[in-house]
Amino acid sequence: MWLDGVYMLPLFLLFIHKVVTGESKGWKLAVAVGYMIIANWYSAGINCIFSGV
């Protein structure tokens, strides 16, 4: 049940890096977060909290 959080976390970090450096506008990050909320909302919440730190 928690494996989707494990394989999506590196993608979250990649998309956050691209948004911060200005290479992307953030739509890929929004799609990834939306997928994680649908797949497993608890892991998505933890990933979003930790990626903000």
PQR file of N, CA, C, O and H, with PARSE charges and radii, in Angstrom:
ATOM      1  N   MET A   1       0.818  -1.208   0.000 -0.4000 1.5000
ATOM      2  CA  MET A   1       0.000   0.000   0.000 -0.0000 2.0000
ATOM      3  C   MET A   1       0.854   1.261   0.000  0.5500 1.7000
ATOM      4  O   MET A   1       0.420   2.283  -0.531 -0.5500 1.4000
ATOM      5  N   TRP A   2       2.020   1.226   0.561 -0.4000 1.5000
ATOM      6  CA  TRP A   2       2.825   2.434   0.681 -0.0000 2.0000
ATOM      7  C   TRP A   2       3.875   2.567  -0.413  0.5500 1.7000
ATOM      8  O   TRP A   2       4.592   3.568  -0.442 -0.5500 1.4000
ATOM      9  H   TRP A   2       2.372   0.395   0.992  0.4000 1.0000
ATOM     10  N   LEU A   3       3.994   1.589  -1.318 -0.4000 1.5000
ATOM     11  CA  LEU A   3       5.045   1.633  -2.333 -0.0000 2.0000
ATOM     12  C   LEU A   3       4.867   2.762  -3.337  0.5500 1.7000
ATOM     13  O   LEU A   3       5.854   3.253  -3.885 -0.5500 1.4000
ATOM     14  H   LEU A   3       3.412   0.776  -1.295  0.4000 1.0000
ATOM     15  N   ASP A   4       3.635   3.184  -3.592 -0.4000 1.5000
ATOM     16  CA  ASP A   4       3.459   4.293  -4.532 -0.0000 2.0000
ATOM     17  C   ASP A   4       4.064   5.572  -3.971  0.5500 1.7000
ATOM     18  O   ASP A   4       4.550   6.406  -4.736 -0.5500 1.4000
ATOM     19  H   ASP A   4       2.833   2.785  -3.147  0.4000 1.0000
ATOM     20  N   GLY A   5       4.046   5.742  -2.681 -0.4000 1.5000
ATOM     21  CA  GLY A   5       4.717   6.889  -2.076 -0.0000 2.0000
ATOM     22  C   GLY A   5       6.221   6.826  -2.230  0.5500 1.7000
ATOM     23  O   GLY A   5       6.877   7.857  -2.376 -0.5500 1.4000
ATOM     24  H   GLY A   5       3.651   5.065  -2.060  0.4000 1.0000
ATOM     25  N   VAL A   6       6.767   5.633  -2.197 -0.4000 1.5000
ATOM     26  CA  VAL A   6       8.218   5.455  -2.319 -0.0000 2.0000
ATOM     27  C   VAL A   6       8.694   5.764  -3.735  0.5500 1.7000
ATOM     28  O   VAL A   6       9.713   6.432  -3.911 -0.5500 1.4000
ATOM     29  H   VAL A   6       6.234   4.795  -2.078  0.4000 1.0000
ATOM     30  N   TYR A   7       7.974   5.290  -4.741 -0.4000 1.5000
ATOM     31  CA  TYR A   7       8.463   5.547  -6.095 -0.0000 2.0000
ATOM     32  C   TYR A   7       8.059   6.923  -6.615  0.5500 1.7000
ATOM     33  O   TYR A   7       8.638   7.394  -7.594 -0.5500 1.4000
ATOM     34  H   TYR A   7       7.146   4.747  -4.598  0.4000 1.0000
ATOM     35  N   MET A   8       7.089   7.578  -5.994 -0.4000 1.5000
ATOM     36  CA  MET A   8       6.713   8.917  -6.439 -0.0000 2.0000
ATOM     37  C   MET A   8       7.540  10.022  -5.775  0.5500 1.7000
ATOM     38  O   MET A   8       7.617  11.127  -6.312 -0.5500 1.4000
ATOM     39  H   MET A   8       6.619   7.195  -5.198  0.4000 1.0000
ATOM     40  N   LEU A   9       8.155   9.753  -4.631 -0.4000 1.5000
ATOM     41  CA  LEU A   9       8.926  10.780  -3.945 -0.0000 2.0000
ATOM     42  C   LEU A   9      10.075  11.323  -4.790  0.5500 1.7000
ATOM     43  O   LEU A   9      10.243  12.542  -4.830 -0.5500 1.4000
ATOM     44  H   LEU A   9       8.093   8.855  -4.195  0.4000 1.0000
ATOM     45  N   PRO A  10      10.884  10.494  -5.472 -0.5600 1.5000
ATOM     46  CA  PRO A  10      11.917  11.081  -6.342  0.2800 2.0000
ATOM     47  C   PRO A  10      11.338  11.945  -7.465  0.5500 1.7000
ATOM     48  O   PRO A  10      11.947  12.943  -7.849 -0.5500 1.4000
ATOM     49  N   LEU A  11      10.177  11.573  -7.990 -0.4000 1.5000
ATOM     50  CA  LEU A  11       9.549  12.411  -9.022 -0.0000 2.0000
ATOM     51  C   LEU A  11       9.096  13.740  -8.433  0.5500 1.7000
ATOM     52  O   LEU A  11       9.248  14.784  -9.067 -0.5500 1.4000
ATOM     53  H   LEU A  11       9.682  10.761  -7.677  0.4000 1.0000
ATOM     54  N   PHE A  12       8.540  13.707  -7.223 -0.4000 1.5000
ATOM     55  CA  PHE A  12       8.173  14.955  -6.547 -0.0000 2.0000
ATOM     56  C   PHE A  12       9.377  15.874  -6.434  0.5500 1.7000
ATOM     57  O   PHE A  12       9.303  17.058  -6.761 -0.5500 1.4000
ATOM     58  H   PHE A  12       8.417  12.858  -6.708  0.4000 1.0000
ATOM     59  N   LEU A  13      10.482  15.318  -5.967 -0.4000 1.5000
ATOM     60  CA  LEU A  13      11.678  16.136  -5.773 -0.0000 2.0000
ATOM     61  C   LEU A  13      12.220  16.665  -7.093  0.5500 1.7000
ATOM     62  O   LEU A  13      12.693  17.800  -7.156 -0.5500 1.4000
ATOM     63  H   LEU A  13      10.542  14.356  -5.701  0.4000 1.0000
ATOM     64  N   LEU A  14      12.159  15.864  -8.142 -0.4000 1.5000
ATOM     65  CA  LEU A  14      12.594  16.327  -9.460 -0.0000 2.0000
ATOM     66  C   LEU A  14      11.712  17.473  -9.951  0.5500 1.7000
ATOM     67  O   LEU A  14      12.219  18.481 -10.443 -0.5500 1.4000
ATOM     68  H   LEU A  14      11.776  14.942  -8.092  0.4000 1.0000
ATOM     69  N   PHE A  15      10.395  17.321  -9.818 -0.4000 1.5000
ATOM     70  CA  PHE A  15       9.486  18.362 -10.286 -0.0000 2.0000
ATOM     71  C   PHE A  15       9.609  19.625  -9.447  0.5500 1.7000
ATOM     72  O   PHE A  15       9.497  20.727  -9.984 -0.5500 1.4000
ATOM     73  H   PHE A  15       9.983  16.502  -9.418  0.4000 1.0000
ATOM     74  N   ILE A  16       9.834  19.496  -8.152 -0.4000 1.5000
ATOM     75  CA  ILE A  16      10.034  20.666  -7.299 -0.0000 2.0000
ATOM     76  C   ILE A  16      11.316  21.380  -7.694  0.5500 1.7000
ATOM     77  O   ILE A  16      11.352  22.610  -7.742 -0.5500 1.4000
ATOM     78  H   ILE A  16       9.925  18.601  -7.716  0.4000 1.0000
ATOM     79  N   HIS A  17      12.359  20.629  -7.974 -0.4000 1.5000
ATOM     80  CA  HIS A  17      13.619  21.231  -8.422 -0.0000 2.0000
ATOM     81  C   HIS A  17      13.420  22.007  -9.721  0.5500 1.7000
ATOM     82  O   HIS A  17      13.938  23.113  -9.872 -0.5500 1.4000
ATOM     83  H   HIS A  17      12.330  19.630  -7.935  0.4000 1.0000
ATOM     84  N   LYS A  18      12.677  21.432 -10.647 -0.4000 1.5000
ATOM     85  CA  LYS A  18      12.438  22.111 -11.925 -0.0000 2.0000
ATOM     86  C   LYS A  18      11.598  23.379 -11.745  0.5500 1.7000
ATOM     87  O   LYS A  18      11.818  24.364 -12.449 -0.5500 1.4000
ATOM     88  H   LYS A  18      12.257  20.533 -10.524  0.4000 1.0000
ATOM     89  N   VAL A  19      10.645  23.367 -10.820 -0.4000 1.5000
ATOM     90  CA  VAL A  19       9.834  24.557 -10.575 -0.0000 2.0000
ATOM     91  C   VAL A  19      10.680  25.649  -9.919  0.5500 1.7000
ATOM     92  O   VAL A  19      10.577  26.819 -10.287 -0.5500 1.4000
ATOM     93  H   VAL A  19      10.466  22.566 -10.249  0.4000 1.0000
ATOM     94  N   VAL A  20      11.509  25.271  -8.954 -0.4000 1.5000
ATOM     95  CA  VAL A  20      12.336  26.249  -8.247 -0.0000 2.0000
ATOM     96  C   VAL A  20      13.372  26.872  -9.166  0.5500 1.7000
ATOM     97  O   VAL A  20      13.633  28.072  -9.077 -0.5500 1.4000
ATOM     98  H   VAL A  20      11.592  24.321  -8.655  0.4000 1.0000
ATOM     99  N   THR A  21      13.968  26.075 -10.049 -0.4000 1.5000
ATOM    100  CA  THR A  21      14.976  26.617 -10.961 -0.0000 2.0000
ATOM    101  C   THR A  21      14.366  27.332 -12.167  0.5500 1.7000
ATOM    102  O   THR A  21      15.085  27.975 -12.932 -0.5500 1.4000
ATOM    103  H   THR A  21      13.756  25.100 -10.121  0.4000 1.0000
ATOM    104  N   GLY A  22      13.063  27.228 -12.340 -0.4000 1.5000
ATOM    105  CA  GLY A  22      12.388  27.939 -13.422 -0.0000 2.0000
ATOM    106  C   GLY A  22      12.318  27.176 -14.721  0.5500 1.7000
ATOM    107  O   GLY A  22      11.974  27.761 -15.748 -0.5500 1.4000
ATOM    108  H   GLY A  22      12.479  26.706 -11.718  0.4000 1.0000
ATOM    109  N   GLU A  23      12.630  25.900 -14.720 -0.4000 1.5000
ATOM    110  CA  GLU A  23      12.588  25.110 -15.947 -0.0000 2.0000
ATOM    111  C   GLU A  23      11.180  24.650 -16.303  0.5500 1.7000
ATOM    112  O   GLU A  23      10.920  24.280 -17.448 -0.5500 1.4000
ATOM    113  H   GLU A  23      12.910  25.425 -13.886  0.4000 1.0000
ATOM    114  N   SER A  24      10.266  24.668 -15.328 -0.4000 1.5000
ATOM    115  CA  SER A  24       8.901  24.194 -15.554 -0.0000 2.0000
ATOM    116  C   SER A  24       7.932  25.104 -14.819  0.5500 1.7000
ATOM    117  O   SER A  24       8.296  25.765 -13.847 -0.5500 1.4000
ATOM    118  H   SER A  24      10.477  24.968 -14.398  0.4000 1.0000
ATOM    119  N   LYS A  25       6.691  25.130 -15.297 -0.4000 1.5000
ATOM    120  CA  LYS A  25       5.684  25.963 -14.660 -0.0000 2.0000
ATOM    121  C   LYS A  25       4.953  25.242 -13.535  0.5500 1.7000
ATOM    122  O   LYS A  25       4.216  25.880 -12.783 -0.5500 1.4000
ATOM    123  H   LYS A  25       6.395  24.593 -16.087  0.4000 1.0000
ATOM    124  N   GLY A  26       5.134  23.946 -13.400 -0.4000 1.5000
ATOM    125  CA  GLY A  26       4.564  23.223 -12.285 -0.0000 2.0000
ATOM    126  C   GLY A  26       3.383  22.339 -12.608  0.5500 1.7000
ATOM    127  O   GLY A  26       2.806  21.746 -11.697 -0.5500 1.4000
ATOM    128  H   GLY A  26       5.732  23.428 -14.011  0.4000 1.0000
ATOM    129  N   TRP A  27       3.001  22.226 -13.857 -0.4000 1.5000
ATOM    130  CA  TRP A  27       1.843  21.384 -14.165 -0.0000 2.0000
ATOM    131  C   TRP A  27       2.162  19.911 -13.960  0.5500 1.7000
ATOM    132  O   TRP A  27       1.274  19.135 -13.607 -0.5500 1.4000
ATOM    133  H   TRP A  27       3.470  22.707 -14.598  0.4000 1.0000
ATOM    134  N   LYS A  28       3.427  19.505 -14.178 -0.4000 1.5000
ATOM    135  CA  LYS A  28       3.802  18.113 -13.941 -0.0000 2.0000
ATOM    136  C   LYS A  28       3.744  17.787 -12.454  0.5500 1.7000
ATOM    137  O   LYS A  28       3.331  16.695 -12.063 -0.5500 1.4000
ATOM    138  H   LYS A  28       4.148  20.136 -14.465  0.4000 1.0000
ATOM    139  N   LEU A  29       4.155  18.731 -11.640 -0.4000 1.5000
ATOM    140  CA  LEU A  29       4.066  18.546 -10.189 -0.0000 2.0000
ATOM    141  C   LEU A  29       2.617  18.425  -9.758  0.5500 1.7000
ATOM    142  O   LEU A  29       2.294  17.597  -8.907 -0.5500 1.4000
ATOM    143  H   LEU A  29       4.490  19.619 -11.957  0.4000 1.0000
ATOM    144  N   ALA A  30       1.750  19.225 -10.323 -0.4000 1.5000
ATOM    145  CA  ALA A  30       0.324  19.159  -9.987 -0.0000 2.0000
ATOM    146  C   ALA A  30      -0.282  17.823 -10.399  0.5500 1.7000
ATOM    147  O   ALA A  30      -1.105  17.264  -9.674 -0.5500 1.4000
ATOM    148  H   ALA A  30       2.013  19.898 -11.014  0.4000 1.0000
ATOM    149  N   VAL A  31       0.118  17.312 -11.553 -0.4000 1.5000
ATOM    150  CA  VAL A  31      -0.386  16.008 -12.001 -0.0000 2.0000
ATOM    151  C   VAL A  31       0.117  14.904 -11.078  0.5500 1.7000
ATOM    152  O   VAL A  31      -0.642  14.002 -10.722 -0.5500 1.4000
ATOM    153  H   VAL A  31       0.786  17.767 -12.141  0.4000 1.0000
ATOM    154  N   ALA A  32       1.378  14.965 -10.691 -0.4000 1.5000
ATOM    155  CA  ALA A  32       1.938  13.952  -9.797 -0.0000 2.0000
ATOM    156  C   ALA A  32       1.258  13.983  -8.434  0.5500 1.7000
ATOM    157  O   ALA A  32       0.961  12.931  -7.867 -0.5500 1.4000
ATOM    158  H   ALA A  32       1.994  15.697 -10.980  0.4000 1.0000
ATOM    159  N   VAL A  33       1.011  15.166  -7.908 -0.4000 1.5000
ATOM    160  CA  VAL A  33       0.320  15.282  -6.620 -0.0000 2.0000
ATOM    161  C   VAL A  33      -1.111  14.780  -6.739  0.5500 1.7000
ATOM    162  O   VAL A  33      -1.602  14.099  -5.839 -0.5500 1.4000
ATOM    163  H   VAL A  33       1.252  16.021  -8.368  0.4000 1.0000
ATOM    164  N   GLY A  34      -1.781  15.102  -7.826 -0.4000 1.5000
ATOM    165  CA  GLY A  34      -3.136  14.604  -8.036 -0.0000 2.0000
ATOM    166  C   GLY A  34      -3.187  13.098  -8.118  0.5500 1.7000
ATOM    167  O   GLY A  34      -4.088  12.474  -7.555 -0.5500 1.4000
ATOM    168  H   GLY A  34      -1.382  15.655  -8.557  0.4000 1.0000
ATOM    169  N   TYR A  35      -2.231  12.503  -8.812 -0.4000 1.5000
ATOM    170  CA  TYR A  35      -2.179  11.042  -8.886 -0.0000 2.0000
ATOM    171  C   TYR A  35      -1.956  10.433  -7.515  0.5500 1.7000
ATOM    172  O   TYR A  35      -2.592   9.442  -7.157 -0.5500 1.4000
ATOM    173  H   TYR A  35      -1.500  13.009  -9.269  0.4000 1.0000
ATOM    174  N   MET A  36      -1.046  11.029  -6.745 -0.4000 1.5000
ATOM    175  CA  MET A  36      -0.767  10.476  -5.422 -0.0000 2.0000
ATOM    176  C   MET A  36      -1.975  10.602  -4.496  0.5500 1.7000
ATOM    177  O   MET A  36      -2.227   9.703  -3.693 -0.5500 1.4000
ATOM    178  H   MET A  36      -0.530  11.834  -7.037  0.4000 1.0000
ATOM    179  N   ILE A  37      -2.712  11.678  -4.592 -0.4000 1.5000
ATOM    180  CA  ILE A  37      -3.901  11.839  -3.751 -0.0000 2.0000
ATOM    181  C   ILE A  37      -4.935  10.780  -4.108  0.5500 1.7000
ATOM    182  O   ILE A  37      -5.591  10.224  -3.227 -0.5500 1.4000
ATOM    183  H   ILE A  37      -2.507  12.408  -5.244  0.4000 1.0000
ATOM    184  N   ILE A  38      -5.081  10.501  -5.396 -0.4000 1.5000
ATOM    185  CA  ILE A  38      -6.035   9.470  -5.812 -0.0000 2.0000
ATOM    186  C   ILE A  38      -5.539   8.077  -5.418  0.5500 1.7000
ATOM    187  O   ILE A  38      -6.330   7.252  -4.959 -0.5500 1.4000
ATOM    188  H   ILE A  38      -4.548  10.952  -6.112  0.4000 1.0000
ATOM    189  N   ALA A  39      -4.239   7.804  -5.590 -0.4000 1.5000
ATOM    190  CA  ALA A  39      -3.701   6.475  -5.328 -0.0000 2.0000
ATOM    191  C   ALA A  39      -3.642   6.166  -3.836  0.5500 1.7000
ATOM    192  O   ALA A  39      -4.065   5.092  -3.409 -0.5500 1.4000
ATOM    193  H   ALA A  39      -3.597   8.474  -5.963  0.4000 1.0000
ATOM    194  N   ASN A  40      -3.127   7.089  -3.049 -0.4000 1.5000
ATOM    195  CA  ASN A  40      -2.984   6.853  -1.613 -0.0000 2.0000
ATOM    196  C   ASN A  40      -2.849   8.209  -0.937  0.5500 1.7000
ATOM    197  O   ASN A  40      -1.758   8.780  -0.926 -0.5500 1.4000
ATOM    198  H   ASN A  40      -2.784   7.962  -3.396  0.4000 1.0000
ATOM    199  N   TRP A  41      -3.909   8.727  -0.383 -0.4000 1.5000
ATOM    200  CA  TRP A  41      -3.920  10.093   0.138 -0.0000 2.0000
ATOM    201  C   TRP A  41      -2.990  10.256   1.330  0.5500 1.7000
ATOM    202  O   TRP A  41      -2.432  11.338   1.514 -0.5500 1.4000
ATOM    203  H   TRP A  41      -4.795   8.263  -0.392  0.4000 1.0000
ATOM    204  N   TYR A  42      -2.803   9.228   2.141 -0.4000 1.5000
ATOM    205  CA  TYR A  42      -1.948   9.367   3.317 -0.0000 2.0000
ATOM    206  C   TYR A  42      -0.486   9.547   2.910  0.5500 1.7000
ATOM    207  O   TYR A  42       0.194  10.439   3.417 -0.5500 1.4000
ATOM    208  H   TYR A  42      -3.257   8.350   1.991  0.4000 1.0000
ATOM    209  N   SER A  43      -0.005   8.707   2.004 -0.4000 1.5000
ATOM    210  CA  SER A  43       1.372   8.848   1.520 -0.0000 2.0000
ATOM    211  C   SER A  43       1.563  10.167   0.785  0.5500 1.7000
ATOM    212  O   SER A  43       2.624  10.784   0.881 -0.5500 1.4000
ATOM    213  H   SER A  43      -0.558   7.982   1.592  0.4000 1.0000
ATOM    214  N   ALA A  44       0.552  10.597   0.057 -0.4000 1.5000
ATOM    215  CA  ALA A  44       0.648  11.873  -0.663 -0.0000 2.0000
ATOM    216  C   ALA A  44       0.784  13.029   0.310  0.5500 1.7000
ATOM    217  O   ALA A  44       1.569  13.946   0.069 -0.5500 1.4000
ATOM    218  H   ALA A  44      -0.310  10.096  -0.020  0.4000 1.0000
ATOM    219  N   GLY A  45       0.048  13.007   1.388 -0.4000 1.5000
ATOM    220  CA  GLY A  45       0.147  14.067   2.387 -0.0000 2.0000
ATOM    221  C   GLY A  45       1.510  14.113   3.027  0.5500 1.7000
ATOM    222  O   GLY A  45       2.080  15.190   3.198 -0.5500 1.4000
ATOM    223  H   GLY A  45      -0.590  12.262   1.585  0.4000 1.0000
ATOM    224  N   ILE A  46       2.046  12.957   3.386 -0.4000 1.5000
ATOM    225  CA  ILE A  46       3.381  12.894   3.990 -0.0000 2.0000
ATOM    226  C   ILE A  46       4.441  13.346   2.994  0.5500 1.7000
ATOM    227  O   ILE A  46       5.363  14.071   3.368 -0.5500 1.4000
ATOM    228  H   ILE A  46       1.583  12.081   3.247  0.4000 1.0000
ATOM    229  N   ASN A  47       4.328  12.935   1.741 -0.4000 1.5000
ATOM    230  CA  ASN A  47       5.301  13.361   0.721 -0.0000 2.0000
ATOM    231  C   ASN A  47       5.254  14.862   0.511  0.5500 1.7000
ATOM    232  O   ASN A  47       6.302  15.490   0.361 -0.5500 1.4000
ATOM    233  H   ASN A  47       3.579  12.346   1.438  0.4000 1.0000
ATOM    234  N   CYS A  48       4.079  15.449   0.495 -0.4000 1.5000
ATOM    235  CA  CYS A  48       3.960  16.900   0.303 -0.0000 2.0000
ATOM    236  C   CYS A  48       4.536  17.655   1.492  0.5500 1.7000
ATOM    237  O   CYS A  48       5.190  18.683   1.316 -0.5500 1.4000
ATOM    238  H   CYS A  48       3.227  14.939   0.616  0.4000 1.0000
ATOM    239  N   ILE A  49       4.301  17.158   2.691 -0.4000 1.5000
ATOM    240  CA  ILE A  49       4.850  17.818   3.875 -0.0000 2.0000
ATOM    241  C   ILE A  49       6.371  17.749   3.855  0.5500 1.7000
ATOM    242  O   ILE A  49       7.038  18.761   4.075 -0.5500 1.4000
ATOM    243  H   ILE A  49       3.770  16.323   2.834  0.4000 1.0000
ATOM    244  N   PHE A  50       6.929  16.568   3.594 -0.4000 1.5000
ATOM    245  CA  PHE A  50       8.365  16.419   3.623 -0.0000 2.0000
ATOM    246  C   PHE A  50       9.057  17.100   2.441  0.5500 1.7000
ATOM    247  O   PHE A  50      10.196  17.546   2.577 -0.5500 1.4000
ATOM    248  H   PHE A  50       6.387  15.746   3.416  0.4000 1.0000
ATOM    249  N   SER A  51       8.405  17.190   1.305 -0.4000 1.5000
ATOM    250  CA  SER A  51       9.031  17.865   0.169 -0.0000 2.0000
ATOM    251  C   SER A  51       9.054  19.369   0.378  0.5500 1.7000
ATOM    252  O   SER A  51       9.896  20.051  -0.206 -0.5500 1.4000
ATOM    253  H   SER A  51       7.479  16.828   1.194  0.4000 1.0000
ATOM    254  N   GLY A  52       8.160  19.901   1.188 -0.4000 1.5000
ATOM    255  CA  GLY A  52       8.199  21.323   1.526 -0.0000 2.0000
ATOM    256  C   GLY A  52       9.350  21.672   2.440  0.5500 1.7000
ATOM    257  O   GLY A  52       9.819  22.810   2.455 -0.5500 1.4000
ATOM    258  H   GLY A  52       7.476  19.346   1.662  0.4000 1.0000
ATOM    259  N   VAL A  53       9.803  20.700   3.198 -0.4000 1.5000
ATOM    260  CA  VAL A  53      10.917  20.926   4.134 -0.0000 2.0000
ATOM    261  C   VAL A  53      12.198  20.872   3.348  0.5500 1.7000
ATOM    262  O   VAL A  53      13.278  21.033   3.916 -0.5500 1.4000
ATOM    263  H   VAL A  53       9.421  19.776   3.185  0.4000 1.0000
TER
END
